[in-house]
Amino acid sequence: VYSGKKPHSEMLVHAIARGVALPMSTISRSVRLAHSVKKKMLFGCECNTKIEYVEFARVKL
């Protein structure tokens, strides 16, 4: 996802087909990749007639 003023995106987006379940290992791998390149991880899926988004992030405890 690009914004006009920044040369690089703020988020990595993973599109998920309707009815597909992602294993937690895939979600975790995607979030680790996004964190390593200092971006947020966003998953998008078509629900009815619109696209729903879910953001995952690493949290330091």
HTML snippet that shows the backbone in 3Dmol.js (N, CA, C, O; Angstrom):
<script src="https://3Dmol.org/build/3Dmol-min.js"></script>
<div id="view" style="width:600px;height:400px;position:relative"></div>
<script>
const pdb = `
ATOM      1  N   VAL A   1       0.851  -1.165   0.000  1.00  0.00           N
ATOM      2  CA  VAL A   1       0.000   0.000   0.000  1.00  0.00           C
ATOM      3  C   VAL A   1       0.896   1.227   0.000  1.00  0.00           C
ATOM      4  O   VAL A   1       1.669   1.433   0.936  1.00  0.00           O
ATOM      5  N   TYR A   2       0.798   2.040  -1.040  1.00  0.00           N
ATOM      6  CA  TYR A   2       1.655   3.211  -1.183  1.00  0.00           C
ATOM      7  C   TYR A   2       0.893   4.486  -0.863  1.00  0.00           C
ATOM      8  O   TYR A   2      -0.290   4.619  -1.176  1.00  0.00           O
ATOM      9  N   SER A   3       1.594   5.420  -0.234  1.00  0.00           N
ATOM     10  CA  SER A   3       1.030   6.751  -0.037  1.00  0.00           C
ATOM     11  C   SER A   3       1.828   7.712  -0.913  1.00  0.00           C
ATOM     12  O   SER A   3       2.970   7.426  -1.271  1.00  0.00           O
ATOM     13  N   GLY A   4       1.240   8.828  -1.251  1.00  0.00           N
ATOM     14  CA  GLY A   4       1.850   9.735  -2.208  1.00  0.00           C
ATOM     15  C   GLY A   4       3.178  10.336  -1.816  1.00  0.00           C
ATOM     16  O   GLY A   4       4.015  10.560  -2.691  1.00  0.00           O
ATOM     17  N   LYS A   5       3.419  10.612  -0.536  1.00  0.00           N
ATOM     18  CA  LYS A   5       4.612  11.339  -0.128  1.00  0.00           C
ATOM     19  C   LYS A   5       5.795  10.440   0.210  1.00  0.00           C
ATOM     20  O   LYS A   5       6.939  10.893   0.166  1.00  0.00           O
ATOM     21  N   LYS A   6       5.548   9.194   0.541  1.00  0.00           N
ATOM     22  CA  LYS A   6       6.626   8.294   0.934  1.00  0.00           C
ATOM     23  C   LYS A   6       7.046   7.443  -0.260  1.00  0.00           C
ATOM     24  O   LYS A   6       6.199   7.016  -1.044  1.00  0.00           O
ATOM     25  N   PRO A   7       8.361   7.190  -0.404  1.00  0.00           N
ATOM     26  CA  PRO A   7       8.828   6.413  -1.541  1.00  0.00           C
ATOM     27  C   PRO A   7       8.539   4.917  -1.415  1.00  0.00           C
ATOM     28  O   PRO A   7       8.586   4.201  -2.416  1.00  0.00           O
ATOM     29  N   HIS A   8       8.241   4.431  -0.214  1.00  0.00           N
ATOM     30  CA  HIS A   8       7.988   3.008  -0.008  1.00  0.00           C
ATOM     31  C   HIS A   8       6.677   2.802   0.730  1.00  0.00           C
ATOM     32  O   HIS A   8       6.152   3.722   1.358  1.00  0.00           O
ATOM     33  N   SER A   9       6.161   1.603   0.649  1.00  0.00           N
ATOM     34  CA  SER A   9       4.887   1.300   1.302  1.00  0.00           C
ATOM     35  C   SER A   9       5.037   1.186   2.813  1.00  0.00           C
ATOM     36  O   SER A   9       6.130   0.942   3.325  1.00  0.00           O
ATOM     37  N   GLU A  10       3.935   1.363   3.511  1.00  0.00           N
ATOM     38  CA  GLU A  10       3.902   1.213   4.968  1.00  0.00           C
ATOM     39  C   GLU A  10       3.481  -0.191   5.364  1.00  0.00           C
ATOM     40  O   GLU A  10       3.737  -0.621   6.488  1.00  0.00           O
ATOM     41  N   MET A  11       2.832  -0.915   4.445  1.00  0.00           N
ATOM     42  CA  MET A  11       2.275  -2.225   4.768  1.00  0.00           C
ATOM     43  C   MET A  11       2.575  -3.240   3.683  1.00  0.00           C
ATOM     44  O   MET A  11       2.763  -2.895   2.517  1.00  0.00           O
ATOM     45  N   LEU A  12       2.615  -4.511   4.095  1.00  0.00           N
ATOM     46  CA  LEU A  12       2.612  -5.632   3.163  1.00  0.00           C
ATOM     47  C   LEU A  12       1.198  -6.190   3.181  1.00  0.00           C
ATOM     48  O   LEU A  12       0.615  -6.364   4.251  1.00  0.00           O
ATOM     49  N   VAL A  13       0.645  -6.469   2.019  1.00  0.00           N
ATOM     50  CA  VAL A  13      -0.729  -6.955   1.934  1.00  0.00           C
ATOM     51  C   VAL A  13      -0.730  -8.353   1.335  1.00  0.00           C
ATOM     52  O   VAL A  13      -0.093  -8.607   0.312  1.00  0.00           O
ATOM     53  N   HIS A  14      -1.457  -9.258   1.989  1.00  0.00           N
ATOM     54  CA  HIS A  14      -1.602 -10.630   1.514  1.00  0.00           C
ATOM     55  C   HIS A  14      -3.083 -10.844   1.221  1.00  0.00           C
ATOM     56  O   HIS A  14      -3.913 -10.777   2.127  1.00  0.00           O
ATOM     57  N   ALA A  15      -3.414 -11.103  -0.044  1.00  0.00           N
ATOM     58  CA  ALA A  15      -4.807 -11.342  -0.428  1.00  0.00           C
ATOM     59  C   ALA A  15      -5.143 -12.816  -0.220  1.00  0.00           C
ATOM     60  O   ALA A  15      -4.382 -13.701  -0.610  1.00  0.00           O
ATOM     61  N   ILE A  16      -6.288 -13.061   0.399  1.00  0.00           N
ATOM     62  CA  ILE A  16      -6.721 -14.418   0.706  1.00  0.00           C
ATOM     63  C   ILE A  16      -8.020 -14.686  -0.047  1.00  0.00           C
ATOM     64  O   ILE A  16      -8.960 -13.894   0.018  1.00  0.00           O
ATOM     65  N   ALA A  17      -8.064 -15.801  -0.755  1.00  0.00           N
ATOM     66  CA  ALA A  17      -9.279 -16.165  -1.484  1.00  0.00           C
ATOM     67  C   ALA A  17     -10.391 -16.545  -0.508  1.00  0.00           C
ATOM     68  O   ALA A  17     -10.130 -17.043   0.587  1.00  0.00           O
ATOM     69  N   ARG A  18     -11.610 -16.308  -0.916  1.00  0.00           N
ATOM     70  CA  ARG A  18     -12.769 -16.629  -0.072  1.00  0.00           C
ATOM     71  C   ARG A  18     -12.778 -18.127   0.246  1.00  0.00           C
ATOM     72  O   ARG A  18     -12.585 -18.962  -0.638  1.00  0.00           O
ATOM     73  N   GLY A  19     -13.003 -18.447   1.508  1.00  0.00           N
ATOM     74  CA  GLY A  19     -13.100 -19.843   1.929  1.00  0.00           C
ATOM     75  C   GLY A  19     -11.776 -20.524   2.219  1.00  0.00           C
ATOM     76  O   GLY A  19     -11.756 -21.693   2.605  1.00  0.00           O
ATOM     77  N   VAL A  20     -10.676 -19.818   2.041  1.00  0.00           N
ATOM     78  CA  VAL A  20      -9.355 -20.404   2.295  1.00  0.00           C
ATOM     79  C   VAL A  20      -8.940 -20.099   3.730  1.00  0.00           C
ATOM     80  O   VAL A  20      -9.004 -18.953   4.175  1.00  0.00           O
ATOM     81  N   ALA A  21      -8.516 -21.130   4.445  1.00  0.00           N
ATOM     82  CA  ALA A  21      -8.030 -20.955   5.818  1.00  0.00           C
ATOM     83  C   ALA A  21      -6.507 -20.951   5.794  1.00  0.00           C
ATOM     84  O   ALA A  21      -5.888 -21.869   5.257  1.00  0.00           O
ATOM     85  N   LEU A  22      -5.907 -19.923   6.373  1.00  0.00           N
ATOM     86  CA  LEU A  22      -4.446 -19.857   6.446  1.00  0.00           C
ATOM     87  C   LEU A  22      -3.972 -20.517   7.730  1.00  0.00           C
ATOM     88  O   LEU A  22      -4.514 -20.245   8.801  1.00  0.00           O
ATOM     89  N   PRO A  23      -2.967 -21.383   7.637  1.00  0.00           N
ATOM     90  CA  PRO A  23      -2.400 -21.949   8.862  1.00  0.00           C
ATOM     91  C   PRO A  23      -1.695 -20.856   9.666  1.00  0.00           C
ATOM     92  O   PRO A  23      -1.190 -19.888   9.098  1.00  0.00           O
ATOM     93  N   MET A  24      -1.664 -21.014  10.974  1.00  0.00           N
ATOM     94  CA  MET A  24      -1.013 -20.024  11.837  1.00  0.00           C
ATOM     95  C   MET A  24       0.454 -19.862  11.463  1.00  0.00           C
ATOM     96  O   MET A  24       1.006 -18.772  11.610  1.00  0.00           O
ATOM     97  N   SER A  25       1.097 -20.923  10.983  1.00  0.00           N
ATOM     98  CA  SER A  25       2.505 -20.827  10.585  1.00  0.00           C
ATOM     99  C   SER A  25       2.683 -19.848   9.425  1.00  0.00           C
ATOM    100  O   SER A  25       3.682 -19.131   9.379  1.00  0.00           O
ATOM    101  N   THR A  26       1.748 -19.803   8.503  1.00  0.00           N
ATOM    102  CA  THR A  26       1.811 -18.867   7.377  1.00  0.00           C
ATOM    103  C   THR A  26       1.605 -17.438   7.855  1.00  0.00           C
ATOM    104  O   THR A  26       2.301 -16.522   7.416  1.00  0.00           O
ATOM    105  N   ILE A  27       0.653 -17.252   8.750  1.00  0.00           N
ATOM    106  CA  ILE A  27       0.407 -15.918   9.305  1.00  0.00           C
ATOM    107  C   ILE A  27       1.636 -15.441  10.062  1.00  0.00           C
ATOM    108  O   ILE A  27       2.075 -14.304   9.892  1.00  0.00           O
ATOM    109  N   SER A  28       2.188 -16.310  10.894  1.00  0.00           N
ATOM    110  CA  SER A  28       3.370 -15.965  11.686  1.00  0.00           C
ATOM    111  C   SER A  28       4.554 -15.610  10.793  1.00  0.00           C
ATOM    112  O   SER A  28       5.259 -14.635  11.052  1.00  0.00           O
ATOM    113  N   ARG A  29       4.771 -16.393   9.749  1.00  0.00           N
ATOM    114  CA  ARG A  29       5.871 -16.133   8.809  1.00  0.00           C
ATOM    115  C   ARG A  29       5.692 -14.775   8.139  1.00  0.00           C
ATOM    116  O   ARG A  29       6.655 -14.022   7.989  1.00  0.00           O
ATOM    117  N   SER A  30       4.475 -14.466   7.740  1.00  0.00           N
ATOM    118  CA  SER A  30       4.197 -13.184   7.089  1.00  0.00           C
ATOM    119  C   SER A  30       4.436 -12.011   8.029  1.00  0.00           C
ATOM    120  O   SER A  30       5.000 -10.992   7.629  1.00  0.00           O
ATOM    121  N   VAL A  31       4.007 -12.156   9.274  1.00  0.00           N
ATOM    122  CA  VAL A  31       4.183 -11.088  10.261  1.00  0.00           C
ATOM    123  C   VAL A  31       5.667 -10.883  10.559  1.00  0.00           C
ATOM    124  O   VAL A  31       6.118  -9.746  10.694  1.00  0.00           O
ATOM    125  N   ARG A  32       6.432 -11.975  10.662  1.00  0.00           N
ATOM    126  CA  ARG A  32       7.881 -11.847  10.899  1.00  0.00           C
ATOM    127  C   ARG A  32       8.563 -11.143   9.730  1.00  0.00           C
ATOM    128  O   ARG A  32       9.442 -10.305   9.935  1.00  0.00           O
ATOM    129  N   LEU A  33       8.162 -11.479   8.508  1.00  0.00           N
ATOM    130  CA  LEU A  33       8.729 -10.823   7.329  1.00  0.00           C
ATOM    131  C   LEU A  33       8.421  -9.330   7.349  1.00  0.00           C
ATOM    132  O   LEU A  33       9.312  -8.509   7.129  1.00  0.00           O
ATOM    133  N   ALA A  34       7.173  -8.976   7.611  1.00  0.00           N
ATOM    134  CA  ALA A  34       6.790  -7.562   7.656  1.00  0.00           C
ATOM    135  C   ALA A  34       7.583  -6.822   8.729  1.00  0.00           C
ATOM    136  O   ALA A  34       8.052  -5.707   8.504  1.00  0.00           O
ATOM    137  N   HIS A  35       7.729  -7.442   9.883  1.00  0.00           N
ATOM    138  CA  HIS A  35       8.481  -6.814  10.974  1.00  0.00           C
ATOM    139  C   HIS A  35       9.944  -6.602  10.580  1.00  0.00           C
ATOM    140  O   HIS A  35      10.536  -5.574  10.912  1.00  0.00           O
ATOM    141  N   SER A  36      10.523  -7.568   9.877  1.00  0.00           N
ATOM    142  CA  SER A  36      11.939  -7.460   9.505  1.00  0.00           C
ATOM    143  C   SER A  36      12.201  -6.339   8.505  1.00  0.00           C
ATOM    144  O   SER A  36      13.319  -5.829   8.436  1.00  0.00           O
ATOM    145  N   VAL A  37      11.200  -5.947   7.735  1.00  0.00           N
ATOM    146  CA  VAL A  37      11.355  -4.839   6.787  1.00  0.00           C
ATOM    147  C   VAL A  37      10.624  -3.582   7.275  1.00  0.00           C
ATOM    148  O   VAL A  37      10.381  -2.651   6.507  1.00  0.00           O
ATOM    149  N   LYS A  38      10.279  -3.577   8.570  1.00  0.00           N
ATOM    150  CA  LYS A  38       9.672  -2.418   9.249  1.00  0.00           C
ATOM    151  C   LYS A  38       8.363  -1.971   8.606  1.00  0.00           C
ATOM    152  O   LYS A  38       8.145  -0.790   8.339  1.00  0.00           O
ATOM    153  N   LYS A  39       7.498  -2.959   8.367  1.00  0.00           N
ATOM    154  CA  LYS A  39       6.186  -2.675   7.797  1.00  0.00           C
ATOM    155  C   LYS A  39       5.112  -3.389   8.614  1.00  0.00           C
ATOM    156  O   LYS A  39       5.412  -4.277   9.412  1.00  0.00           O
ATOM    157  N   LYS A  40       3.872  -2.994   8.407  1.00  0.00           N
ATOM    158  CA  LYS A  40       2.739  -3.659   9.038  1.00  0.00           C
ATOM    159  C   LYS A  40       2.239  -4.748   8.097  1.00  0.00           C
ATOM    160  O   LYS A  40       2.360  -4.620   6.879  1.00  0.00           O
ATOM    161  N   MET A  41       1.681  -5.815   8.653  1.00  0.00           N
ATOM    162  CA  MET A  41       1.152  -6.921   7.848  1.00  0.00           C
ATOM    163  C   MET A  41      -0.361  -6.822   7.795  1.00  0.00           C
ATOM    164  O   MET A  41      -1.027  -6.777   8.829  1.00  0.00           O
ATOM    165  N   LEU A  42      -0.895  -6.789   6.594  1.00  0.00           N
ATOM    166  CA  LEU A  42      -2.329  -6.649   6.391  1.00  0.00           C
ATOM    167  C   LEU A  42      -2.816  -7.810   5.532  1.00  0.00           C
ATOM    168  O   LEU A  42      -2.253  -8.083   4.472  1.00  0.00           O
ATOM    169  N   PHE A  43      -3.862  -8.492   5.991  1.00  0.00           N
ATOM    170  CA  PHE A  43      -4.481  -9.569   5.225  1.00  0.00           C
ATOM    171  C   PHE A  43      -5.831  -9.068   4.742  1.00  0.00           C
ATOM    172  O   PHE A  43      -6.575  -8.442   5.497  1.00  0.00           O
ATOM    173  N   GLY A  44      -6.147  -9.343   3.481  1.00  0.00           N
ATOM    174  CA  GLY A  44      -7.421  -8.911   2.917  1.00  0.00           C
ATOM    175  C   GLY A  44      -8.175 -10.086   2.328  1.00  0.00           C
ATOM    176  O   GLY A  44      -7.585 -10.957   1.689  1.00  0.00           O
ATOM    177  N   CYS A  45      -9.497 -10.109   2.548  1.00  0.00           N
ATOM    178  CA  CYS A  45     -10.334 -11.192   2.049  1.00  0.00           C
ATOM    179  C   CYS A  45     -11.681 -10.620   1.609  1.00  0.00           C
ATOM    180  O   CYS A  45     -12.245  -9.749   2.271  1.00  0.00           O
ATOM    181  N   GLU A  46     -12.180 -11.117   0.495  1.00  0.00           N
ATOM    182  CA  GLU A  46     -13.488 -10.683   0.024  1.00  0.00           C
ATOM    183  C   GLU A  46     -14.576 -11.322   0.883  1.00  0.00           C
ATOM    184  O   GLU A  46     -14.639 -12.545   1.010  1.00  0.00           O
ATOM    185  N   CYS A  47     -15.420 -10.498   1.464  1.00  0.00           N
ATOM    186  CA  CYS A  47     -16.551 -10.963   2.281  1.00  0.00           C
ATOM    187  C   CYS A  47     -17.810 -10.308   1.740  1.00  0.00           C
ATOM    188  O   CYS A  47     -17.957  -9.087   1.800  1.00  0.00           O
ATOM    189  N   ASN A  48     -18.706 -11.111   1.218  1.00  0.00           N
ATOM    190  CA  ASN A  48     -19.914 -10.629   0.550  1.00  0.00           C
ATOM    191  C   ASN A  48     -19.509  -9.742  -0.618  1.00  0.00           C
ATOM    192  O   ASN A  48     -18.908 -10.239  -1.570  1.00  0.00           O
ATOM    193  N   THR A  49     -19.812  -8.459  -0.583  1.00  0.00           N
ATOM    194  CA  THR A  49     -19.484  -7.585  -1.710  1.00  0.00           C
ATOM    195  C   THR A  49     -18.359  -6.610  -1.398  1.00  0.00           C
ATOM    196  O   THR A  49     -18.051  -5.748  -2.220  1.00  0.00           O
ATOM    197  N   LYS A  50     -17.740  -6.730  -0.227  1.00  0.00           N
ATOM    198  CA  LYS A  50     -16.656  -5.808   0.110  1.00  0.00           C
ATOM    199  C   LYS A  50     -15.431  -6.586   0.582  1.00  0.00           C
ATOM    200  O   LYS A  50     -15.496  -7.795   0.804  1.00  0.00           O
ATOM    201  N   ILE A  51     -14.335  -5.887   0.728  1.00  0.00           N
ATOM    202  CA  ILE A  51     -13.095  -6.506   1.181  1.00  0.00           C
ATOM    203  C   ILE A  51     -12.881  -6.162   2.646  1.00  0.00           C
ATOM    204  O   ILE A  51     -12.912  -4.995   3.036  1.00  0.00           O
ATOM    205  N   GLU A  52     -12.665  -7.183   3.441  1.00  0.00           N
ATOM    206  CA  GLU A  52     -12.386  -7.018   4.872  1.00  0.00           C
ATOM    207  C   GLU A  52     -10.881  -7.143   5.076  1.00  0.00           C
ATOM    208  O   GLU A  52     -10.230  -7.962   4.427  1.00  0.00           O
ATOM    209  N   TYR A  53     -10.330  -6.335   5.974  1.00  0.00           N
ATOM    210  CA  TYR A  53      -8.897  -6.358   6.260  1.00  0.00           C
ATOM    211  C   TYR A  53      -8.646  -6.678   7.725  1.00  0.00           C
ATOM    212  O   TYR A  53      -9.401  -6.264   8.605  1.00  0.00           O
ATOM    213  N   VAL A  54      -7.575  -7.423   7.973  1.00  0.00           N
ATOM    214  CA  VAL A  54      -7.131  -7.721   9.331  1.00  0.00           C
ATOM    215  C   VAL A  54      -5.641  -7.421   9.381  1.00  0.00           C
ATOM    216  O   VAL A  54      -4.877  -7.878   8.531  1.00  0.00           O
ATOM    217  N   GLU A  55      -5.233  -6.651  10.384  1.00  0.00           N
ATOM    218  CA  GLU A  55      -3.819  -6.308  10.545  1.00  0.00           C
ATOM    219  C   GLU A  55      -3.233  -7.109  11.705  1.00  0.00           C
ATOM    220  O   GLU A  55      -3.834  -7.209  12.774  1.00  0.00           O
ATOM    221  N   PHE A  56      -2.051  -7.677  11.474  1.00  0.00           N
ATOM    222  CA  PHE A  56      -1.316  -8.379  12.519  1.00  0.00           C
ATOM    223  C   PHE A  56      -0.006  -7.645  12.746  1.00  0.00           C
ATOM    224  O   PHE A  56       0.591  -7.114  11.810  1.00  0.00           O
ATOM    225  N   ALA A  57       0.438  -7.620  13.998  1.00  0.00           N
ATOM    226  CA  ALA A  57       1.710  -6.969  14.319  1.00  0.00           C
ATOM    227  C   ALA A  57       2.394  -7.736  15.438  1.00  0.00           C
ATOM    228  O   ALA A  57       1.742  -8.398  16.245  1.00  0.00           O
ATOM    229  N   ARG A  58       3.708  -7.637  15.476  1.00  0.00           N
ATOM    230  CA  ARG A  58       4.472  -8.235  16.569  1.00  0.00           C
ATOM    231  C   ARG A  58       4.431  -7.288  17.753  1.00  0.00           C
ATOM    232  O   ARG A  58       4.508  -6.070  17.594  1.00  0.00           O
ATOM    233  N   VAL A  59       4.311  -7.857  18.932  1.00  0.00           N
ATOM    234  CA  VAL A  59       4.274  -7.069  20.158  1.00  0.00           C
ATOM    235  C   VAL A  59       5.415  -7.532  21.050  1.00  0.00           C
ATOM    236  O   VAL A  59       5.579  -8.725  21.303  1.00  0.00           O
ATOM    237  N   LYS A  60       6.196  -6.575  21.519  1.00  0.00           N
ATOM    238  CA  LYS A  60       7.296  -6.893  22.415  1.00  0.00           C
ATOM    239  C   LYS A  60       6.773  -6.957  23.839  1.00  0.00           C
ATOM    240  O   LYS A  60       6.139  -6.013  24.312  1.00  0.00           O
ATOM    241  N   LEU A  61       7.031  -8.056  24.523  1.00  0.00           N
ATOM    242  CA  LEU A  61       6.563  -8.209  25.906  1.00  0.00           C
ATOM    243  C   LEU A  61       7.648  -7.846  26.885  1.00  0.00           C
ATOM    244  O   LEU A  61       7.435  -7.914  28.095  1.00  0.00           O
TER     245      LEU A  61
END
`;
const viewer = $3Dmol.createViewer("view");
viewer.addModel(pdb, "pdb");
viewer.setStyle({}, {cartoon: {color: "spectrum"}});
viewer.zoomTo();
viewer.render();
</script>
